[in-house]
Amino acid sequence: MPKRNWLLSLLVGVGLWQLSVPATAQMLLPYTPQLNAEQLEQQGLEVAEEAAQLIRFQQYDLALSRAKLATQLAPNKYQPWFILGTLYVIQQQVEPGIAALNKALELEPKEVGIKFTLGNAYFQVGNYAEAVTQLEQGLKLKPDVPAALFDLGNSYLRLGKMTEAIAAYQKAVTQQKDFWPAINNIGLIKYEQGDVNGAIKLWENALEIDQEQVEPQLALAVAFYTQGKKDQAIKLGGAALKLDSSYGDLQHLKDNLWGEKLIKDTEKFLTTPQIRAILDDLEEKSS
């Protein structure tokens, strides 16, 4: 399952939208050189809160300009740096995002949202050990965030620590029963461990939660194909690829944490005449 950008889910869980802005009895003044340091800082926090709300509505360009301004107005407050770093990560500018988030962490070392977002960012740049460190530190302070547990499981999976990955995914499902991505990824591990029937049950469970999800549907089709249930596999896999043909790309599957055994079996499945014909037709329609 992809490290989908669970950042928005993470931020909802840790309350980014409800940033604490100190109250003031004064009316907010426009930015002018006459404002004193306290007023500038207050205005910076107000602008940061605006940026957070814009993130919520996915208006990232507008949010980015406000977040940059907020860091200038209130450089010694963690909120503007947190929001700026989050925006960079969402927009795949991960390195500057990490720099901004680390600045926020210096200013507020116990803010769990920063740690969770940093964990996600470090995962994206392949620093899985540091991702684990940040996520685990955050989870010690706030253990009930499924998206953070999911990111932790993904990080452990990349490090080859399957037992720890399964434990993290299971905790995510305990917190949120319908969190199908974690169920799906336990299936990925079970398949690599040779427990094909166990993986099938998990992918079927994921599809019971959301029958439109392509990843467990294709994985299930591949598993059925390896068991000789070819007609069922072709029907299921073809339907999945029609929903999202990007899953016909092996690199896309590797990026989504599919292991070597499942990739090898998927490659065989994708080269069957029926599936190849579906992919060719989809490619022709998209060109």
C-alpha positions, 0 to 999 in steps of 0.5 A: 500500500502506498505511503499515501500522503496520510499527512492530512489525516495525520494533521486532523488527528493532531489538531493542526486546524486548531492552532493555539493563537494567543488572544489579544484585545487589540484589533488585528492591524495591517502589516506596517513598519510601526508594529512592535515585535509583539504585534508582529508575532501575533499577526504572524500566528494569525496568518499561520492559522489562515494557512492551516485552514487553507491546507484543509481545503487543499489551497496549497499555493495560497497557504504557502505564501501565507506560511512563508509570511508567517515565519517572517512575522513570528520566527520564534513560534513553532506554528508557522514553521510547522505549517510551512514544513507540512506544505513543502512535504505535501507538495513533494518538496521534502528536503526544505520541508524537513528543514522547516519541520526541524526548526519547528521541533527546535522551538517545540520539542514535544509537539507530536504533529511535528514528529509525525510529519517529520516521520512521514517526510523522512520516509519519503527521502528513504531515511527509514531509521529516522522515520521510525525514531520520530514516529515512535517518539510522537506515538509515546506522547499520542498513541492513538493516531492510526495514520502515524502507526501506519507510517511506522509500519511502512518504515519498519517494512522498508527496514525488513522488520516484519514483526514490528511492521505487523504490530504497528499495522495491527495497532492502527486497525485496533484504533480504526477498525475500517483502516483498510490500508493497514490490513492490506499491508499485513497481507503484503507481508503474509504473502512474502512469508508464504502464507498465501491463504492468510494474505487472501483473507486480509485482502478480502477483508480490505475489500469488504471495507472498501470494494473500490480499492484497486490495490487489494483487488489486484493483489487478490487476483494475483494470489488467485492466479497462483492458486490456479483460479485463472478465470476468477483472477482474470476477471478480478484483476481486469476490473482492478486495472480498469479502475487504475491502470497505474497498478499495471506498472511494476515500479508503481507496485514496488513503490507501494511496498509490494515484495519480491515474491508478489512482484514476481507473481504479478509480473507473470499475471500481467503478461497473460494474454487477457490482462495484456490485452486490457492494458493495451486497450487502456493505454490506447484509450489514454493516448 
